[in-house]
Amino acid sequence: MRRVDLKMLEKIDYHIRNKNTGNPVEFAKKVGLSRSGLFLYLSYIRNDLNKSVIYNRFKETYFYQNNQGLEITRKWLYLYQNN
């Protein structure tokens, strides 16, 4: 994934941290993406940011292994908004 919307990444991270994503279709709707778009972001988080995001089928939610969420700083958001 080349272009990443930091605000979208922040939304996705928020739901994963709170373990209230729902299944992939519900999660995509919550953050305003298509299912395939969501999977692109999850792939980016897993492969490019090296975070372990796991889906629990019984609880129907995604979560970070070892609670290792993203650290999206205000600096990142400032740089994003000014580009």
Distance bins in CASP14 RR format, pairs under 12 A and 6 or more apart:
PFRMAT RR
TARGET T0000
AUTHOR 0000-0000-0000
RMODE 2
METHOD distances of the structure
MODEL  1
1 8 0 0 0 0 0 1 0 0 0 0 0
1 9 0 0 0 0 0 1 0 0 0 0 0
1 36 0 0 0 0 0 1 0 0 0 0 0
1 37 0 0 0 0 1 0 0 0 0 0 0
1 38 0 0 0 0 0 1 0 0 0 0 0
1 39 0 0 0 0 0 1 0 0 0 0 0
1 40 1 0 1 0 0 0 0 0 0 0 0
1 41 1 0 0 1 0 0 0 0 0 0 0
1 42 0 0 0 0 1 0 0 0 0 0 0
1 43 1 0 0 1 0 0 0 0 0 0 0
1 44 1 0 1 0 0 0 0 0 0 0 0
1 45 0 0 0 0 1 0 0 0 0 0 0
1 46 0 0 0 0 0 1 0 0 0 0 0
1 47 0 0 0 0 1 0 0 0 0 0 0
1 48 1 0 0 1 0 0 0 0 0 0 0
1 49 0 0 0 0 0 1 0 0 0 0 0
2 40 0 0 0 0 0 1 0 0 0 0 0
2 44 0 0 0 0 1 0 0 0 0 0 0
2 48 0 0 0 0 0 1 0 0 0 0 0
3 9 0 0 0 0 0 1 0 0 0 0 0
3 40 0 0 0 0 0 1 0 0 0 0 0
3 41 0 0 0 0 0 1 0 0 0 0 0
3 44 0 0 0 0 0 1 0 0 0 0 0
3 80 0 0 0 0 0 1 0 0 0 0 0
3 83 0 0 0 0 0 1 0 0 0 0 0
4 10 0 0 0 0 0 1 0 0 0 0 0
4 12 0 0 0 0 0 1 0 0 0 0 0
4 13 0 0 0 0 0 1 0 0 0 0 0
4 37 0 0 0 0 0 1 0 0 0 0 0
4 40 0 0 0 0 1 0 0 0 0 0 0
4 41 1 0 0 1 0 0 0 0 0 0 0
4 43 0 0 0 0 0 1 0 0 0 0 0
4 44 1 0 0 1 0 0 0 0 0 0 0
4 45 0 0 0 0 1 0 0 0 0 0 0
4 48 0 0 0 0 1 0 0 0 0 0 0
4 49 0 0 0 0 1 0 0 0 0 0 0
4 70 0 0 0 0 0 1 0 0 0 0 0
4 72 0 0 0 0 0 1 0 0 0 0 0
4 76 0 0 0 0 0 1 0 0 0 0 0
4 80 0 0 0 0 1 0 0 0 0 0 0
5 11 0 0 0 0 1 0 0 0 0 0 0
5 12 0 0 0 0 1 0 0 0 0 0 0
5 31 0 0 0 0 0 1 0 0 0 0 0
5 32 0 0 0 0 0 1 0 0 0 0 0
5 33 0 0 0 0 1 0 0 0 0 0 0
5 37 0 0 0 0 0 1 0 0 0 0 0
5 40 0 0 0 0 0 1 0 0 0 0 0
5 41 0 0 0 0 1 0 0 0 0 0 0
5 44 0 0 0 0 0 1 0 0 0 0 0
5 72 0 0 0 0 0 1 0 0 0 0 0
5 76 0 0 0 0 0 1 0 0 0 0 0
5 77 0 0 0 0 0 1 0 0 0 0 0
5 80 0 0 0 0 1 0 0 0 0 0 0
5 81 0 0 0 0 0 1 0 0 0 0 0
5 83 0 0 0 0 0 1 0 0 0 0 0
6 12 0 0 0 0 0 1 0 0 0 0 0
6 13 0 0 0 0 0 1 0 0 0 0 0
6 41 0 0 0 0 0 1 0 0 0 0 0
6 44 0 0 0 0 0 1 0 0 0 0 0
6 70 0 0 0 0 1 0 0 0 0 0 0
6 71 0 0 0 0 0 1 0 0 0 0 0
6 72 1 0 0 1 0 0 0 0 0 0 0
6 73 0 0 0 0 0 1 0 0 0 0 0
6 74 0 0 0 0 0 1 0 0 0 0 0
6 75 0 0 0 0 0 1 0 0 0 0 0
6 76 1 0 1 0 0 0 0 0 0 0 0
6 77 1 0 0 1 0 0 0 0 0 0 0
6 78 0 0 0 0 0 1 0 0 0 0 0
6 79 0 0 0 0 1 0 0 0 0 0 0
6 80 1 0 1 0 0 0 0 0 0 0 0
6 81 0 0 0 0 1 0 0 0 0 0 0
6 82 0 0 0 0 0 1 0 0 0 0 0
6 83 0 0 0 0 0 1 0 0 0 0 0
7 13 0 0 0 0 0 1 0 0 0 0 0
7 14 0 0 0 0 0 1 0 0 0 0 0
7 31 0 0 0 0 1 0 0 0 0 0 0
7 32 0 0 0 0 0 1 0 0 0 0 0
7 41 0 0 0 0 0 1 0 0 0 0 0
7 72 0 0 0 0 1 0 0 0 0 0 0
7 76 0 0 0 0 0 1 0 0 0 0 0
7 77 1 0 0 1 0 0 0 0 0 0 0
7 80 1 0 0 1 0 0 0 0 0 0 0
7 81 0 0 0 0 1 0 0 0 0 0 0
8 14 0 0 0 0 0 1 0 0 0 0 0
8 15 0 0 0 0 0 1 0 0 0 0 0
8 28 0 0 0 0 0 1 0 0 0 0 0
8 30 0 0 0 0 0 1 0 0 0 0 0
8 31 1 0 0 1 0 0 0 0 0 0 0
8 32 0 0 0 0 1 0 0 0 0 0 0
8 33 1 0 0 1 0 0 0 0 0 0 0
8 37 0 0 0 0 1 0 0 0 0 0 0
8 38 0 0 0 0 1 0 0 0 0 0 0
8 40 0 0 0 0 0 1 0 0 0 0 0
8 41 1 0 0 1 0 0 0 0 0 0 0
8 42 0 0 0 0 0 1 0 0 0 0 0
8 44 0 0 0 0 0 1 0 0 0 0 0
8 45 0 0 0 0 0 1 0 0 0 0 0
8 70 0 0 0 0 0 1 0 0 0 0 0
8 72 0 0 0 0 0 1 0 0 0 0 0
8 77 0 0 0 0 0 1 0 0 0 0 0
8 80 0 0 0 0 0 1 0 0 0 0 0
9 15 0 0 0 0 0 1 0 0 0 0 0
9 16 0 0 0 0 0 1 0 0 0 0 0
9 31 0 0 0 0 1 0 0 0 0 0 0
9 33 0 0 0 0 0 1 0 0 0 0 0
9 38 0 0 0 0 0 1 0 0 0 0 0
9 40 0 0 0 0 0 1 0 0 0 0 0
9 41 1 0 0 1 0 0 0 0 0 0 0
9 42 0 0 0 0 0 1 0 0 0 0 0
9 44 1 0 0 1 0 0 0 0 0 0 0
9 45 1 0 0 1 0 0 0 0 0 0 0
9 48 0 0 0 0 0 1 0 0 0 0 0
9 49 0 0 0 0 1 0 0 0 0 0 0
9 51 0 0 0 0 0 1 0 0 0 0 0
9 69 0 0 0 0 0 1 0 0 0 0 0
9 70 1 0 0 1 0 0 0 0 0 0 0
9 71 0 0 0 0 0 1 0 0 0 0 0
9 72 1 0 0 1 0 0 0 0 0 0 0
9 76 0 0 0 0 1 0 0 0 0 0 0
9 77 0 0 0 0 0 1 0 0 0 0 0
9 80 0 0 0 0 1 0 0 0 0 0 0
10 16 0 0 0 0 0 1 0 0 0 0 0
10 17 0 0 0 0 0 1 0 0 0 0 0
10 31 0 0 0 0 1 0 0 0 0 0 0
10 41 0 0 0 0 0 1 0 0 0 0 0
10 45 0 0 0 0 0 1 0 0 0 0 0
10 69 0 0 0 0 0 1 0 0 0 0 0
10 70 1 0 0 1 0 0 0 0 0 0 0
10 71 0 0 0 0 0 1 0 0 0 0 0
10 72 1 0 1 0 0 0 0 0 0 0 0
10 73 0 0 0 0 0 1 0 0 0 0 0
10 74 0 0 0 0 0 1 0 0 0 0 0
10 76 0 0 0 0 1 0 0 0 0 0 0
10 77 1 0 0 1 0 0 0 0 0 0 0
10 80 0 0 0 0 1 0 0 0 0 0 0
11 17 0 0 0 0 0 1 0 0 0 0 0
11 18 0 0 0 0 0 1 0 0 0 0 0
11 21 0 0 0 0 0 1 0 0 0 0 0
11 27 0 0 0 0 0 1 0 0 0 0 0
11 28 0 0 0 0 0 1 0 0 0 0 0
11 29 0 0 0 0 0 1 0 0 0 0 0
11 30 1 0 0 1 0 0 0 0 0 0 0
11 31 1 0 1 0 0 0 0 0 0 0 0
11 32 0 0 0 0 1 0 0 0 0 0 0
11 33 0 0 0 0 1 0 0 0 0 0 0
11 38 0 0 0 0 0 1 0 0 0 0 0
11 41 0 0 0 0 1 0 0 0 0 0 0
11 70 0 0 0 0 0 1 0 0 0 0 0
11 72 0 0 0 0 0 1 0 0 0 0 0
12 18 0 0 0 0 0 1 0 0 0 0 0
12 21 0 0 0 0 1 0 0 0 0 0 0
12 24 0 0 0 0 0 1 0 0 0 0 0
12 27 0 0 0 0 1 0 0 0 0 0 0
12 28 0 0 0 0 1 0 0 0 0 0 0
12 30 0 0 0 0 1 0 0 0 0 0 0
12 31 1 0 1 0 0 0 0 0 0 0 0
12 32 0 0 0 0 0 1 0 0 0 0 0
12 33 0 0 0 0 1 0 0 0 0 0 0
12 37 0 0 0 0 0 1 0 0 0 0 0
12 38 1 0 0 1 0 0 0 0 0 0 0
12 39 0 0 0 0 0 1 0 0 0 0 0
12 40 0 0 0 0 0 1 0 0 0 0 0
12 41 1 0 1 0 0 0 0 0 0 0 0
12 42 1 0 0 1 0 0 0 0 0 0 0
12 43 0 0 0 0 0 1 0 0 0 0 0
12 44 0 0 0 0 1 0 0 0 0 0 0
12 45 1 0 0 1 0 0 0 0 0 0 0
12 46 0 0 0 0 0 1 0 0 0 0 0
12 49 0 0 0 0 0 1 0 0 0 0 0
12 51 0 0 0 0 0 1 0 0 0 0 0
12 53 0 0 0 0 1 0 0 0 0 0 0
12 62 0 0 0 0 1 0 0 0 0 0 0
12 64 0 0 0 0 0 1 0 0 0 0 0
12 69 0 0 0 0 0 1 0 0 0 0 0
12 70 0 0 0 0 1 0 0 0 0 0 0
12 72 0 0 0 0 0 1 0 0 0 0 0
13 21 0 0 0 0 0 1 0 0 0 0 0
13 31 0 0 0 0 0 1 0 0 0 0 0
13 41 0 0 0 0 1 0 0 0 0 0 0
13 42 0 0 0 0 0 1 0 0 0 0 0
13 44 0 0 0 0 0 1 0 0 0 0 0
13 45 1 0 0 1 0 0 0 0 0 0 0
13 49 0 0 0 0 1 0 0 0 0 0 0
13 51 0 0 0 0 1 0 0 0 0 0 0
13 53 0 0 0 0 1 0 0 0 0 0 0
13 62 0 0 0 0 0 1 0 0 0 0 0
13 63 0 0 0 0 0 1 0 0 0 0 0
13 64 0 0 0 0 1 0 0 0 0 0 0
13 67 0 0 0 0 0 1 0 0 0 0 0
13 68 0 0 0 0 0 1 0 0 0 0 0
13 69 1 0 0 1 0 0 0 0 0 0 0
13 70 1 0 1 0 0 0 0 0 0 0 0
13 71 0 0 0 0 1 0 0 0 0 0 0
13 72 1 0 0 1 0 0 0 0 0 0 0
13 76 0 0 0 0 0 1 0 0 0 0 0
14 20 0 0 0 0 1 0 0 0 0 0 0
14 21 0 0 0 0 1 0 0 0 0 0 0
14 27 0 0 0 0 0 1 0 0 0 0 0
14 30 0 0 0 0 1 0 0 0 0 0 0
14 31 0 0 0 0 1 0 0 0 0 0 0
14 62 0 0 0 0 0 1 0 0 0 0 0
14 64 0 0 0 0 0 1 0 0 0 0 0
14 69 0 0 0 0 0 1 0 0 0 0 0
14 70 0 0 0 0 1 0 0 0 0 0 0
14 72 0 0 0 0 1 0 0 0 0 0 0
15 21 1 0 1 0 0 0 0 0 0 0 0
15 22 0 0 0 0 1 0 0 0 0 0 0
15 24 0 0 0 0 0 1 0 0 0 0 0
15 26 0 0 0 0 1 0 0 0 0 0 0
15 27 1 0 0 1 0 0 0 0 0 0 0
15 28 0 0 0 0 0 1 0 0 0 0 0
15 29 0 0 0 0 0 1 0 0 0 0 0
15 30 1 0 0 1 0 0 0 0 0 0 0
15 31 1 0 0 1 0 0 0 0 0 0 0
15 32 0 0 0 0 0 1 0 0 0 0 0
15 33 0 0 0 0 0 1 0 0 0 0 0
15 38 0 0 0 0 0 1 0 0 0 0 0
15 41 0 0 0 0 0 1 0 0 0 0 0
15 42 0 0 0 0 0 1 0 0 0 0 0
15 53 0 0 0 0 0 1 0 0 0 0 0
15 61 0 0 0 0 1 0 0 0 0 0 0
15 62 1 0 0 1 0 0 0 0 0 0 0
15 63 0 0 0 0 0 1 0 0 0 0 0
15 64 0 0 0 0 0 1 0 0 0 0 0
15 69 0 0 0 0 0 1 0 0 0 0 0
15 70 0 0 0 0 0 1 0 0 0 0 0
16 22 0 0 0 0 0 1 0 0 0 0 0
16 27 0 0 0 0 1 0 0 0 0 0 0
16 30 0 0 0 0 0 1 0 0 0 0 0
16 31 0 0 0 0 0 1 0 0 0 0 0
16 38 0 0 0 0 0 1 0 0 0 0 0
16 41 0 0 0 0 0 1 0 0 0 0 0
16 42 0 0 0 0 1 0 0 0 0 0 0
16 45 0 0 0 0 1 0 0 0 0 0 0
16 46 0 0 0 0 0 1 0 0 0 0 0
16 51 0 0 0 0 1 0 0 0 0 0 0
16 52 0 0 0 0 0 1 0 0 0 0 0
16 53 1 0 0 1 0 0 0 0 0 0 0
16 54 0 0 0 0 1 0 0 0 0 0 0
16 55 0 0 0 0 0 1 0 0 0 0 0
16 56 0 0 0 0 0 1 0 0 0 0 0
16 61 0 0 0 0 1 0 0 0 0 0 0
16 62 1 0 1 0 0 0 0 0 0 0 0
16 63 1 0 0 1 0 0 0 0 0 0 0
16 64 1 0 0 1 0 0 0 0 0 0 0
16 65 0 0 0 0 0 1 0 0 0 0 0
16 67 0 0 0 0 0 1 0 0 0 0 0
16 68 0 0 0 0 0 1 0 0 0 0 0
16 69 1 0 0 1 0 0 0 0 0 0 0
16 70 0 0 0 0 1 0 0 0 0 0 0
17 45 0 0 0 0 0 1 0 0 0 0 0
17 51 0 0 0 0 0 1 0 0 0 0 0
17 53 0 0 0 0 0 1 0 0 0 0 0
17 61 0 0 0 0 0 1 0 0 0 0 0
17 62 0 0 0 0 1 0 0 0 0 0 0
17 63 0 0 0 0 1 0 0 0 0 0 0
17 64 1 0 0 1 0 0 0 0 0 0 0
17 67 1 0 0 1 0 0 0 0 0 0 0
17 68 0 0 0 0 0 1 0 0 0 0 0
17 69 1 0 0 1 0 0 0 0 0 0 0
17 70 0 0 0 0 1 0 0 0 0 0 0
17 71 0 0 0 0 0 1 0 0 0 0 0
17 72 0 0 0 0 0 1 0 0 0 0 0
18 27 0 0 0 0 0 1 0 0 0 0 0
18 30 0 0 0 0 0 1 0 0 0 0 0
18 61 0 0 0 0 1 0 0 0 0 0 0
18 62 0 0 0 0 0 1 0 0 0 0 0
18 63 0 0 0 0 1 0 0 0 0 0 0
18 64 0 0 0 0 0 1 0 0 0 0 0
18 67 0 0 0 0 0 1 0 0 0 0 0
18 69 0 0 0 0 0 1 0 0 0 0 0
19 27 0 0 0 0 0 1 0 0 0 0 0
19 53 0 0 0 0 0 1 0 0 0 0 0
19 54 0 0 0 0 0 1 0 0 0 0 0
19 55 0 0 0 0 0 1 0 0 0 0 0
19 56 0 0 0 0 1 0 0 0 0 0 0
19 59 1 0 0 1 0 0 0 0 0 0 0
19 60 0 0 0 0 0 1 0 0 0 0 0
19 61 1 0 1 0 0 0 0 0 0 0 0
19 62 1 0 0 1 0 0 0 0 0 0 0
19 63 1 0 1 0 0 0 0 0 0 0 0
19 64 0 0 0 0 1 0 0 0 0 0 0
19 67 0 0 0 0 0 1 0 0 0 0 0
19 69 0 0 0 0 0 1 0 0 0 0 0
20 26 0 0 0 0 1 0 0 0 0 0 0
20 27 0 0 0 0 1 0 0 0 0 0 0
20 30 0 0 0 0 1 0 0 0 0 0 0
20 31 0 0 0 0 0 1 0 0 0 0 0
20 59 0 0 0 0 1 0 0 0 0 0 0
20 60 0 0 0 0 1 0 0 0 0 0 0
20 61 1 0 0 1 0 0 0 0 0 0 0
20 62 0 0 0 0 1 0 0 0 0 0 0
20 63 0 0 0 0 1 0 0 0 0 0 0
21 27 1 0 1 0 0 0 0 0 0 0 0
21 28 0 0 0 0 1 0 0 0 0 0 0
21 29 0 0 0 0 0 1 0 0 0 0 0
21 30 1 0 0 1 0 0 0 0 0 0 0
21 31 0 0 0 0 1 0 0 0 0 0 0
21 38 0 0 0 0 1 0 0 0 0 0 0
21 41 0 0 0 0 0 1 0 0 0 0 0
21 42 0 0 0 0 0 1 0 0 0 0 0
21 53 0 0 0 0 1 0 0 0 0 0 0
21 54 0 0 0 0 0 1 0 0 0 0 0
21 55 0 0 0 0 1 0 0 0 0 0 0
21 56 0 0 0 0 1 0 0 0 0 0 0
21 59 0 0 0 0 1 0 0 0 0 0 0
21 60 1 0 0 1 0 0 0 0 0 0 0
21 61 1 0 1 0 0 0 0 0 0 0 0
21 62 1 0 1 0 0 0 0 0 0 0 0
21 63 0 0 0 0 1 0 0 0 0 0 0
21 64 0 0 0 0 0 1 0 0 0 0 0
22 28 0 0 0 0 1 0 0 0 0 0 0
22 29 0 0 0 0 1 0 0 0 0 0 0
22 30 1 0 0 1 0 0 0 0 0 0 0
22 31 0 0 0 0 0 1 0 0 0 0 0
22 38 0 0 0 0 0 1 0 0 0 0 0
22 55 0 0 0 0 1 0 0 0 0 0 0
22 56 0 0 0 0 1 0 0 0 0 0 0
22 57 0 0 0 0 0 1 0 0 0 0 0
22 58 0 0 0 0 0 1 0 0 0 0 0
22 59 0 0 0 0 1 0 0 0 0 0 0
22 60 1 0 1 0 0 0 0 0 0 0 0
22 61 1 0 1 0 0 0 0 0 0 0 0
22 62 1 0 0 1 0 0 0 0 0 0 0
22 63 0 0 0 0 0 1 0 0 0 0 0
23 29 0 0 0 0 0 1 0 0 0 0 0
23 30 0 0 0 0 0 1 0 0 0 0 0
23 35 0 0 0 0 1 0 0 0 0 0 0
23 38 0 0 0 0 0 1 0 0 0 0 0
23 55 0 0 0 0 1 0 0 0 0 0 0
23 56 0 0 0 0 0 1 0 0 0 0 0
23 57 0 0 0 0 1 0 0 0 0 0 0
23 58 0 0 0 0 0 1 0 0 0 0 0
23 59 0 0 0 0 0 1 0 0 0 0 0
23 60 1 0 1 0 0 0 0 0 0 0 0
23 61 0 0 0 0 1 0 0 0 0 0 0
23 62 0 0 0 0 1 0 0 0 0 0 0
24 30 0 0 0 0 0 1 0 0 0 0 0
24 31 0 0 0 0 0 1 0 0 0 0 0
24 33 0 0 0 0 0 1 0 0 0 0 0
24 34 0 0 0 0 0 1 0 0 0 0 0
24 35 1 0 1 0 0 0 0 0 0 0 0
24 36 0 0 0 0 1 0 0 0 0 0 0
24 37 0 0 0 0 0 1 0 0 0 0 0
24 38 1 0 0 1 0 0 0 0 0 0 0
24 39 1 0 0 1 0 0 0 0 0 0 0
24 41 0 0 0 0 0 1 0 0 0 0 0
24 42 0 0 0 0 1 0 0 0 0 0 0
24 53 0 0 0 0 0 1 0 0 0 0 0
24 55 1 0 0 1 0 0 0 0 0 0 0
24 57 0 0 0 0 0 1 0 0 0 0 0
24 60 0 0 0 0 1 0 0 0 0 0 0
24 61 0 0 0 0 0 1 0 0 0 0 0
24 62 0 0 0 0 1 0 0 0 0 0 0
25 31 0 0 0 0 0 1 0 0 0 0 0
25 32 0 0 0 0 0 1 0 0 0 0 0
25 33 0 0 0 0 0 1 0 0 0 0 0
25 34 0 0 0 0 1 0 0 0 0 0 0
25 35 1 0 1 0 0 0 0 0 0 0 0
25 36 0 0 0 0 0 1 0 0 0 0 0
25 37 0 0 0 0 0 1 0 0 0 0 0
25 38 0 0 0 0 1 0 0 0 0 0 0
25 39 0 0 0 0 0 1 0 0 0 0 0
25 60 0 0 0 0 0 1 0 0 0 0 0
26 32 0 0 0 0 0 1 0 0 0 0 0
26 33 0 0 0 0 0 1 0 0 0 0 0
26 35 0 0 0 0 1 0 0 0 0 0 0
26 38 0 0 0 0 0 1 0 0 0 0 0
26 60 1 0 0 1 0 0 0 0 0 0 0
26 61 0 0 0 0 1 0 0 0 0 0 0
26 62 0 0 0 0 0 1 0 0 0 0 0
27 33 0 0 0 0 1 0 0 0 0 0 0
27 34 0 0 0 0 0 1 0 0 0 0 0
27 35 0 0 0 0 1 0 0 0 0 0 0
27 37 0 0 0 0 0 1 0 0 0 0 0
27 38 1 0 0 1 0 0 0 0 0 0 0
27 39 0 0 0 0 0 1 0 0 0 0 0
27 41 0 0 0 0 0 1 0 0 0 0 0
27 42 0 0 0 0 1 0 0 0 0 0 0
27 53 0 0 0 0 0 1 0 0 0 0 0
27 55 0 0 0 0 1 0 0 0 0 0 0
27 60 0 0 0 0 1 0 0 0 0 0 0
27 61 0 0 0 0 1 0 0 0 0 0 0
27 62 1 0 0 1 0 0 0 0 0 0 0
27 63 0 0 0 0 0 1 0 0 0 0 0
28 34 1 0 0 1 0 0 0 0 0 0 0
28 35 1 0 1 0 0 0 0 0 0 0 0
28 36 0 0 0 0 1 0 0 0 0 0 0
28 37 1 0 0 1 0 0 0 0 0 0 0
28 38 1 0 1 0 0 0 0 0 0 0 0
28 39 0 0 0 0 1 0 0 0 0 0 0
28 40 0 0 0 0 0 1 0 0 0 0 0
28 41 0 0 0 0 1 0 0 0 0 0 0
28 42 0 0 0 0 0 1 0 0 0 0 0
28 62 0 0 0 0 0 1 0 0 0 0 0
29 35 0 0 0 0 1 0 0 0 0 0 0
29 37 0 0 0 0 0 1 0 0 0 0 0
29 38 0 0 0 0 1 0 0 0 0 0 0
30 38 0 0 0 0 1 0 0 0 0 0 0
30 61 0 0 0 0 0 1 0 0 0 0 0
30 62 0 0 0 0 0 1 0 0 0 0 0
31 37 0 0 0 0 1 0 0 0 0 0 0
31 38 1 0 0 1 0 0 0 0 0 0 0
31 41 0 0 0 0 1 0 0 0 0 0 0
31 42 0 0 0 0 0 1 0 0 0 0 0
31 62 0 0 0 0 0 1 0 0 0 0 0
32 38 0 0 0 0 1 0 0 0 0 0 0
32 41 0 0 0 0 0 1 0 0 0 0 0
33 39 0 0 0 0 1 0 0 0 0 0 0
33 40 0 0 0 0 1 0 0 0 0 0 0
33 41 1 0 0 1 0 0 0 0 0 0 0
33 42 0 0 0 0 0 1 0 0 0 0 0
34 40 0 0 0 0 1 0 0 0 0 0 0
34 41 0 0 0 0 0 1 0 0 0 0 0
35 41 0 0 0 0 0 1 0 0 0 0 0
35 42 0 0 0 0 0 1 0 0 0 0 0
36 42 0 0 0 0 0 1 0 0 0 0 0
36 43 0 0 0 0 0 1 0 0 0 0 0
37 43 0 0 0 0 1 0 0 0 0 0 0
37 44 0 0 0 0 0 1 0 0 0 0 0
38 44 0 0 0 0 0 1 0 0 0 0 0
38 45 0 0 0 0 0 1 0 0 0 0 0
38 53 0 0 0 0 0 1 0 0 0 0 0
38 55 0 0 0 0 0 1 0 0 0 0 0
38 62 0 0 0 0 1 0 0 0 0 0 0
39 45 0 0 0 0 0 1 0 0 0 0 0
39 46 0 0 0 0 0 1 0 0 0 0 0
39 47 0 0 0 0 0 1 0 0 0 0 0
39 53 0 0 0 0 0 1 0 0 0 0 0
39 55 0 0 0 0 0 1 0 0 0 0 0
39 62 0 0 0 0 0 1 0 0 0 0 0
40 46 0 0 0 0 0 1 0 0 0 0 0
40 47 0 0 0 0 0 1 0 0 0 0 0
40 48 0 0 0 0 0 1 0 0 0 0 0
41 47 0 0 0 0 0 1 0 0 0 0 0
41 48 0 0 0 0 0 1 0 0 0 0 0
41 49 0 0 0 0 0 1 0 0 0 0 0
41 51 0 0 0 0 0 1 0 0 0 0 0
41 53 0 0 0 0 1 0 0 0 0 0 0
41 62 0 0 0 0 0 1 0 0 0 0 0
41 70 0 0 0 0 0 1 0 0 0 0 0
42 48 0 0 0 0 0 1 0 0 0 0 0
42 49 0 0 0 0 0 1 0 0 0 0 0
42 51 0 0 0 0 1 0 0 0 0 0 0
42 52 0 0 0 0 0 1 0 0 0 0 0
42 53 1 0 1 0 0 0 0 0 0 0 0
42 54 0 0 0 0 0 1 0 0 0 0 0
42 55 0 0 0 0 1 0 0 0 0 0 0
42 62 1 0 0 1 0 0 0 0 0 0 0
42 64 0 0 0 0 0 1 0 0 0 0 0
42 70 0 0 0 0 0 1 0 0 0 0 0
43 49 0 0 0 0 0 1 0 0 0 0 0
43 51 0 0 0 0 0 1 0 0 0 0 0
43 53 0 0 0 0 1 0 0 0 0 0 0
44 50 0 0 0 0 0 1 0 0 0 0 0
44 51 0 0 0 0 1 0 0 0 0 0 0
44 53 0 0 0 0 0 1 0 0 0 0 0
44 70 0 0 0 0 0 1 0 0 0 0 0
45 51 1 0 1 0 0 0 0 0 0 0 0
45 52 0 0 0 0 1 0 0 0 0 0 0
45 53 1 0 1 0 0 0 0 0 0 0 0
45 54 0 0 0 0 0 1 0 0 0 0 0
45 62 0 0 0 0 1 0 0 0 0 0 0
45 64 0 0 0 0 1 0 0 0 0 0 0
45 65 0 0 0 0 0 1 0 0 0 0 0
45 68 0 0 0 0 0 1 0 0 0 0 0
45 69 0 0 0 0 1 0 0 0 0 0 0
45 70 1 0 0 1 0 0 0 0 0 0 0
45 72 0 0 0 0 0 1 0 0 0 0 0
46 52 1 0 0 1 0 0 0 0 0 0 0
46 53 1 0 1 0 0 0 0 0 0 0 0
46 54 0 0 0 0 1 0 0 0 0 0 0
46 55 0 0 0 0 0 1 0 0 0 0 0
46 62 0 0 0 0 0 1 0 0 0 0 0
46 64 0 0 0 0 0 1 0 0 0 0 0
46 65 0 0 0 0 0 1 0 0 0 0 0
46 68 0 0 0 0 0 1 0 0 0 0 0
46 70 0 0 0 0 0 1 0 0 0 0 0
47 53 0 0 0 0 0 1 0 0 0 0 0
48 70 0 0 0 0 0 1 0 0 0 0 0
49 64 0 0 0 0 0 1 0 0 0 0 0
49 68 0 0 0 0 1 0 0 0 0 0 0
49 69 0 0 0 0 1 0 0 0 0 0 0
49 70 1 0 0 1 0 0 0 0 0 0 0
49 71 0 0 0 0 1 0 0 0 0 0 0
49 72 0 0 0 0 0 1 0 0 0 0 0
50 64 0 0 0 0 0 1 0 0 0 0 0
50 65 0 0 0 0 0 1 0 0 0 0 0
50 68 0 0 0 0 1 0 0 0 0 0 0
50 69 0 0 0 0 0 1 0 0 0 0 0
50 70 0 0 0 0 0 1 0 0 0 0 0
51 62 0 0 0 0 0 1 0 0 0 0 0
51 63 0 0 0 0 0 1 0 0 0 0 0
51 64 1 0 0 1 0 0 0 0 0 0 0
51 65 0 0 0 0 1 0 0 0 0 0 0
51 66 0 0 0 0 1 0 0 0 0 0 0
51 67 0 0 0 0 0 1 0 0 0 0 0
51 68 1 0 1 0 0 0 0 0 0 0 0
51 69 1 0 0 1 0 0 0 0 0 0 0
51 70 1 0 0 1 0 0 0 0 0 0 0
51 71 0 0 0 0 0 1 0 0 0 0 0
51 72 0 0 0 0 0 1 0 0 0 0 0
52 62 0 0 0 0 0 1 0 0 0 0 0
52 63 0 0 0 0 1 0 0 0 0 0 0
52 64 1 0 0 1 0 0 0 0 0 0 0
52 65 1 1 0 0 0 0 0 0 0 0 0
52 66 1 0 0 1 0 0 0 0 0 0 0
52 67 0 0 0 0 0 1 0 0 0 0 0
52 68 1 0 0 1 0 0 0 0 0 0 0
52 69 0 0 0 0 1 0 0 0 0 0 0
52 70 0 0 0 0 0 1 0 0 0 0 0
53 61 0 0 0 0 0 1 0 0 0 0 0
53 62 1 0 1 0 0 0 0 0 0 0 0
53 63 1 0 0 1 0 0 0 0 0 0 0
53 64 1 0 0 1 0 0 0 0 0 0 0
53 65 1 0 0 1 0 0 0 0 0 0 0
53 66 0 0 0 0 0 1 0 0 0 0 0
53 67 0 0 0 0 0 1 0 0 0 0 0
53 68 0 0 0 0 1 0 0 0 0 0 0
53 69 0 0 0 0 1 0 0 0 0 0 0
53 70 0 0 0 0 1 0 0 0 0 0 0
54 61 0 0 0 0 1 0 0 0 0 0 0
54 62 1 0 0 1 0 0 0 0 0 0 0
54 63 1 0 1 0 0 0 0 0 0 0 0
54 64 1 0 0 1 0 0 0 0 0 0 0
54 65 1 0 1 0 0 0 0 0 0 0 0
54 66 0 0 0 0 0 1 0 0 0 0 0
54 67 0 0 0 0 0 1 0 0 0 0 0
54 68 0 0 0 0 0 1 0 0 0 0 0
55 61 1 0 0 1 0 0 0 0 0 0 0
55 62 1 0 1 0 0 0 0 0 0 0 0
55 63 0 0 0 0 1 0 0 0 0 0 0
55 64 0 0 0 0 0 1 0 0 0 0 0
55 65 0 0 0 0 0 1 0 0 0 0 0
56 62 1 0 0 1 0 0 0 0 0 0 0
56 63 1 0 0 1 0 0 0 0 0 0 0
56 64 0 0 0 0 0 1 0 0 0 0 0
56 65 0 0 0 0 0 1 0 0 0 0 0
62 69 0 0 0 0 0 1 0 0 0 0 0
63 69 0 0 0 0 1 0 0 0 0 0 0
64 70 0 0 0 0 1 0 0 0 0 0 0
64 71 0 0 0 0 0 1 0 0 0 0 0
70 76 0 0 0 0 1 0 0 0 0 0 0
71 77 0 0 0 0 0 1 0 0 0 0 0
72 78 0 0 0 0 0 1 0 0 0 0 0
72 79 0 0 0 0 0 1 0 0 0 0 0
72 80 0 0 0 0 1 0 0 0 0 0 0
73 79 0 0 0 0 1 0 0 0 0 0 0
73 80 0 0 0 0 0 1 0 0 0 0 0
74 80 0 0 0 0 0 1 0 0 0 0 0
74 81 0 0 0 0 0 1 0 0 0 0 0
75 81 0 0 0 0 0 1 0 0 0 0 0
75 82 0 0 0 0 0 1 0 0 0 0 0
76 82 0 0 0 0 0 1 0 0 0 0 0
76 83 0 0 0 0 0 1 0 0 0 0 0
77 83 0 0 0 0 0 1 0 0 0 0 0
END
